[in-house]
Amino acid sequence: MSKVSNELPASASNNESLILQALNTSNQRNVAEMVGVDASTLSRMKSDKKNNGLTEIEFISFLLTAIGLKVVPESDVYCSPEIAEATRVMLARAFTSPEYMRILFK
């Protein structure tokens, strides 16, 4: 296995941060049980560096970035760039309409 840079790209670092935050705010024993590992295994995934110089959490974070995925909280709602742009255009046009503003701020 080739060595990778010990410095994660910003998006991979963000993925790692979100994963670690979620793990730190959860009951790690329950999480470990749910995924079928020992709690100590889960702890090692966060701290033990492998041959590539990354922890398993860092590796997973980098892998997600490499394949174009990112970690987001489960409560977040996805909106495609196209939908966001369409919403922006609709709102921009709506806010120039006095009738719309009258209805909105009744």
Secondary structure, DSSP 8 states (H G I E B T S, - for coil): -----SS--HHHHHHHHHHHHHHHTS-HHHHHHHHTS-HHHHHHHHH---TTS--HHHHHHHHHHHTT-----TT-----HHHHHHHHHHHHHHHT-HHHHHHHT-
